[in-house]
Amino acid sequence: MESKMEPNILSEFENLRAKSIISILAAKEEGRKVVGMYCLYSPAEIIMAAGAIPISLCGTRQDPIAVAEKVLPRNLCPLIKSSYGFAAAGTCPYFNFSDLLIAETTCDGKKKMYELLSDLKPLHLLQLPQKQDEEALQYWYGEVIKMKDRLEAEFSVTITDQDLRESIQLMNEERRALKDLQDIAKLKPSPISGMDLLMALYNRGFSIDKKEVVVMVDRLTLELKELHRQGVTPFNTKTPRILLTGVPVGVGSDKVVQIIEENGGNVVCFESCGAYKGVVDQVDEAKEPLLAIAEKYLRTPCSCMSPNTARFELVERLADEFNVDGIVDLTWQGCHTYNIESHSLKKYLQDKINLPFLQIETDYSESDVEQLKVRIEAFLEMIS
């Protein structure tokens, strides 16, 4: 039975951003600190262990880009411009609430943008190695310790191993819940659209209460299981199932997901760092906490790593587990690492699984929507 019926809890996720602004205001009045982050490589566990609230500041909207382009080059990645524009314009309440920013040297554009951001707020820069071997781990472990030291000094707190262990357990529980939710789309047909899944994944990042998020996400997963049992779904068994890999996507930078689903497809898996990439493994709770955190975060298979074979293997695995019919590799204009890596990813996947593959290079604007529709329609027709 094909139906547009939606889980009741989705409206709670839609309201999370507005609700969280009120919660953060109340927390700030009680003296709690807020730490803004721009990347999956920034360990939220250490921020939480310092008694502070971690919040994502990654820009996913077109609106602030004009402000950013007064300072930043126009041919820069839209994610960097959007993130800086929100800060420079003072229009992001979460940036305004932040007492400290945690940044990281993932790409040249971001690390130079962070130099400008440091004029606006106190900023701690994690020097991320560009490889994932034992030597890189020892270096990165040192960076993780420096981050802990900075948080202790900035907020006049002592972070104990017990604090870290409790934060690790809570973050592992959140990752478990988020993975369970995304795994629901392995059902055929999926009981949730890619647009709704993306909204839930994106908005939950603004909640300041991780325990509440876990409960909400688990409730949504249970509701979706029940809808599947009843045969309620927006799709049918012939709907082309798409895996979206590549750059981070959020509410506001979701036009490709929207076009795929408006033209008869279903994005069943987001490999990107706001989705599956972040929950694919856990922090080892048996190890020394900071080392375990360093190990988990360094394993993240981002295109800033060279080589980055772990991403190729992850996409291959997810394509099989989610039973997909095609792969769309989304890259932002000016994102050199993902754009160049697309060639190698396509070659790897052709050799291994030979699924239809489409690379899309775009930005946050609506200027190429008609052109994208033509390409995506043709891709979906070829699959069907």
ChimeraX attribute file (.defattr): number of C-alpha atoms within 10 A of each C-alpha:
attribute: neighborCount
match mode: 1-to-1
recipient: residues
	/A:1	10
	/A:2	13
	/A:3	13
	/A:4	12
	/A:5	12
	/A:6	18
	/A:7	17
	/A:8	11
	/A:9	15
	/A:10	17
	/A:11	11
	/A:12	15
	/A:13	23
	/A:14	16
	/A:15	12
	/A:16	19
	/A:17	17
	/A:18	12
	/A:19	15
	/A:20	19
	/A:21	17
	/A:22	11
	/A:23	15
	/A:24	22
	/A:25	15
	/A:26	12
	/A:27	16
	/A:28	17
	/A:29	10
	/A:30	9
	/A:31	10
	/A:32	15
	/A:33	22
	/A:34	25
	/A:35	23
	/A:36	25
	/A:37	24
	/A:38	19
	/A:39	18
	/A:40	17
	/A:41	23
	/A:42	23
	/A:43	22
	/A:44	22
	/A:45	24
	/A:46	26
	/A:47	26
	/A:48	22
	/A:49	24
	/A:50	22
	/A:51	18
	/A:52	23
	/A:53	23
	/A:54	26
	/A:55	23
	/A:56	18
	/A:57	24
	/A:58	20
	/A:59	26
	/A:60	22
	/A:61	21
	/A:62	19
	/A:63	16
	/A:64	22
	/A:65	24
	/A:66	15
	/A:67	17
	/A:68	22
	/A:69	16
	/A:70	10
	/A:71	14
	/A:72	19
	/A:73	11
	/A:74	14
	/A:75	11
	/A:76	18
	/A:77	20
	/A:78	25
	/A:79	26
	/A:80	23
	/A:81	29
	/A:82	25
	/A:83	25
	/A:84	27
	/A:85	26
	/A:86	25
	/A:87	23
	/A:88	18
	/A:89	13
	/A:90	14
	/A:91	13
	/A:92	16
	/A:93	14
	/A:94	21
	/A:95	25
	/A:96	15
	/A:97	17
	/A:98	20
	/A:99	19
	/A:100	23
	/A:101	24
	/A:102	23
	/A:103	24
	/A:104	20
	/A:105	19
	/A:106	20
	/A:107	16
	/A:108	12
	/A:109	18
	/A:110	21
	/A:111	18
	/A:112	12
	/A:113	16
	/A:114	22
	/A:115	13
	/A:116	15
	/A:117	18
	/A:118	15
	/A:119	9
	/A:120	15
	/A:121	15
	/A:122	13
	/A:123	20
	/A:124	17
	/A:125	18
	/A:126	20
	/A:127	16
	/A:128	22
	/A:129	20
	/A:130	18
	/A:131	16
	/A:132	19
	/A:133	11
	/A:134	10
	/A:135	10
	/A:136	15
	/A:137	20
	/A:138	13
	/A:139	14
	/A:140	22
	/A:141	18
	/A:142	16
	/A:143	18
	/A:144	22
	/A:145	14
	/A:146	15
	/A:147	20
	/A:148	19
	/A:149	14
	/A:150	15
	/A:151	23
	/A:152	17
	/A:153	11
	/A:154	14
	/A:155	15
	/A:156	10
	/A:157	13
	/A:158	15
	/A:159	18
	/A:160	11
	/A:161	13
	/A:162	11
	/A:163	17
	/A:164	22
	/A:165	22
	/A:166	16
	/A:167	22
	/A:168	26
	/A:169	16
	/A:170	17
	/A:171	22
	/A:172	19
	/A:173	16
	/A:174	21
	/A:175	21
	/A:176	18
	/A:177	22
	/A:178	24
	/A:179	20
	/A:180	16
	/A:181	23
	/A:182	22
	/A:183	17
	/A:184	20
	/A:185	24
	/A:186	19
	/A:187	14
	/A:188	18
	/A:189	22
	/A:190	28
	/A:191	31
	/A:192	29
	/A:193	22
	/A:194	26
	/A:195	20
	/A:196	14
	/A:197	19
	/A:198	21
	/A:199	18
	/A:200	24
	/A:201	21
	/A:202	20
	/A:203	19
	/A:204	24
	/A:205	19
	/A:206	23
	/A:207	22
	/A:208	21
	/A:209	13
	/A:210	18
	/A:211	13
	/A:212	13
	/A:213	20
	/A:214	20
	/A:215	13
	/A:216	19
	/A:217	24
	/A:218	18
	/A:219	17
	/A:220	21
	/A:221	23
	/A:222	16
	/A:223	18
	/A:224	22
	/A:225	20
	/A:226	14
	/A:227	19
	/A:228	19
	/A:229	11
	/A:230	11
	/A:231	16
	/A:232	22
	/A:233	22
	/A:234	18
	/A:235	23
	/A:236	17
	/A:237	10
	/A:238	11
	/A:239	19
	/A:240	22
	/A:241	30
	/A:242	28
	/A:243	23
	/A:244	25
	/A:245	24
	/A:246	24
	/A:247	21
	/A:248	20
	/A:249	27
	/A:250	19
	/A:251	16
	/A:252	14
	/A:253	20
	/A:254	18
	/A:255	20
	/A:256	20
	/A:257	22
	/A:258	17
	/A:259	18
	/A:260	24
	/A:261	21
	/A:262	12
	/A:263	15
	/A:264	16
	/A:265	28
	/A:266	27
	/A:267	27
	/A:268	30
	/A:269	29
	/A:270	26
	/A:271	24
	/A:272	21
	/A:273	20
	/A:274	19
	/A:275	22
	/A:276	21
	/A:277	21
	/A:278	21
	/A:279	21
	/A:280	14
	/A:281	16
	/A:282	19
	/A:283	22
	/A:284	17
	/A:285	15
	/A:286	8
	/A:287	11
	/A:288	12
	/A:289	23
	/A:290	21
	/A:291	18
	/A:292	17
	/A:293	23
	/A:294	23
	/A:295	20
	/A:296	16
	/A:297	20
	/A:298	23
	/A:299	18
	/A:300	22
	/A:301	22
	/A:302	24
	/A:303	24
	/A:304	20
	/A:305	21
	/A:306	14
	/A:307	14
	/A:308	19
	/A:309	15
	/A:310	16
	/A:311	21
	/A:312	18
	/A:313	16
	/A:314	16
	/A:315	23
	/A:316	18
	/A:317	13
	/A:318	17
	/A:319	24
	/A:320	13
	/A:321	12
	/A:322	21
	/A:323	18
	/A:324	20
	/A:325	19
	/A:326	22
	/A:327	24
	/A:328	22
	/A:329	21
	/A:330	24
	/A:331	25
	/A:332	21
	/A:333	18
	/A:334	19
	/A:335	21
	/A:336	18
	/A:337	18
	/A:338	22
	/A:339	21
	/A:340	12
	/A:341	18
	/A:342	22
	/A:343	11
	/A:344	14
	/A:345	21
	/A:346	20
	/A:347	13
	/A:348	16
	/A:349	19
	/A:350	13
	/A:351	10
	/A:352	11
	/A:353	12
	/A:354	12
	/A:355	17
	/A:356	18
	/A:357	19
	/A:358	17
	/A:359	17
	/A:360	19
	/A:361	15
	/A:362	20
	/A:363	20
	/A:364	21
	/A:365	15
	/A:366	12
	/A:367	10
	/A:368	11
	/A:369	13
	/A:370	11
	/A:371	9
	/A:372	19
	/A:373	17
	/A:374	12
	/A:375	13
	/A:376	21
	/A:377	17
	/A:378	13
	/A:379	19
	/A:380	20
	/A:381	13
	/A:382	10
	/A:383	16
	/A:384	12
